[in-house]
């Protein structure tokens, strides 16, 4: 029996392993695309939670005719739970009642906050022109949330999200909170 050997192709024409080399070139791009897509969707989800939280905070507050500091703090704590799975400790929540006088000047009548400072009673506040209707009251709800990306936070850094909303009290002209000052 005679064994013949096939001539080996030259290295320039050898096609074995080309798929592995192509995959090695494409893999970093695919990993970046996956991580970037995940991070983008997580950021969008956090921003949607911020919007839901600020609306719930205003909605729960405007259902009352009178409120005390304990009830206001319970509303703030309940609104914080909407932020889960994102850290509620990274969210500054504030509810305030704004009074617009006969001249269109807006001032704070009471305010409560969680993880931050409340607005000073009697302080002036800038509101949209469309809300400057004489002798009206509004509940002003706001949130400032510092989003920290889960992956590559060192490269992207923290991103602040904030939203505000104004709502009229539902069951009365204004919400009484004598001890909220």
N, C-alpha and C positions, 0 to 999 in steps of 0.2 A: 504494500500500500504506500502510495506516494502522497505526501501531504504538501499541498501548495499553500502558500501564504498570500493573502490579498495585499496589494500594496496599500500602504497607509496614505490617506489624503494629506495634502500639506496643511499646515496649521491655519493658513489663511482661508482655506476652503472647508474647514471642519465646522459643521453646524450642530454638533452635539453640545447641549447645555445652553443654547442660545435663549431658550425660554426662561431659564433661571436667571440669566444676566439681565434680560428685559424686565423681569419681575423685580429684581434688586434695584433697578433704576426707578421703577414706578412706585415701589413700596413707600418711600418717605412721603411722596405726594398723597397717596391714599390715606396714610396715617394722619397727615395734616388736615386733609379734607374731612375725615371722620371726626377728629377732635374739634375742629372749627365748627362743624355742623352741630355737634353735641353742645358746644359752648354757646352758640347762637340760640339754639332752642331753649337752653336753660335760662339764658338772659331774658328772652321773650317771656318765658313762663314767670320769672320773677317780676317783670314789669306788669304782667297781667294781674298778679297777686296784689301788687301795690294799688292798682286801679280798683280791684274788688274790695280791698281793705278800706280805702278812703270813702267809697260809696256806702259800705256797711256802717262805718263809723257815723257818717251823717244821717243815714237812714234810721239807725237805732236811736240816735239822739232826738231827731225831729218828731218821734212818736210820743214824746213826753210833754206834759204841760208844766210839771215842776220836776226838779231834779236836785239831788244833794251830791256832795262830793263823793260819797261812797258809790252811789249809782253811776256817776260819771266815770269813776275809776273802773267799775265793772264793765261798762261799755267799752272803755279803752282796752281792757284786758281781753274781752271777747273779740274785739277787732284784731288784736295782735295774733290771736290763734288762727286767723285766716291766712296769715303769712307762712304757716307751716307748710312745707318742710324747710323753708328759708328761716333764718334766725330772727325771731321777733325782737331780740335784743339789739339788732342792727337797725331797727325802725324807730323813728321819732314820730309819735302820733300826737295830734293836738286837735281838740274841739273847742270852739269859741262861739259865743253869740255876738253878732254884730248888730248894732242899732244905727239906722240911718235917720238922722233928724230932719226937720223941715227944710233945711238948706242943702241937704244932700251930703252932709258930712257924716262919715262912718266912724263909729267908735266901738270899742270892745266893752260889753256889759259883764261878761264872765268868761273864764277860760280854764281849761284843765289840760294836762299833758302827761304823756308817758315817755320815759327815756329822754326827756328834754325839758325845756322851759316853756311855761305857759305865757300867753300874752298878758301884758299888764292891763288891768281894768282901767277904762277911761282913755286908753291910748288910741290915737288915730290909726286908721288902717285904710289902705288904698284898695278899693273894690272896682270891678268893671263898671263902666258908665251906665250900662243897661240896667244895673241893679240899684242905681241911686234914685230910688223912688222914695219920696218923703214919708217919714213915719213908718218905716218897715223894719222888720227884724229878720235876720238870716242866721242859720247855723253854718259856721265856716269850719270845714273839716280839712285837715292837711296831714300829709305823711311825707317823710323824707327817709328813704331807705338806701343804705349803702350796700350795693351788691358786690360780693367778692366772688369772682369766678372759681369754680371748683377745680378746674384744670388750668395750668399755666397762669395762675394769678399773678405771678411775678412779672410776666411779660405784658399782660393786659392791664393789670392794676385794678383798683376799686372803681366802680361806676355808680355815681349817685342817681337815684331815681326819685322824683318828687311829683306829687299830684295834689291838687286842691279842688274842693267842690263847695258850692254854696247851695243850701236848701232852705226853704221856708218851713217854719214849724207847721205841723199838720193839724193839730187839735186845738190850737190857741194862737193868739196873735204873737206871743213870745213865750219863751220857756223861763220860768222863775227858777233861779238858783242863788238864793240869798247868801249861802255860806261858801260859794265857789270862788270867791274873790281871793 
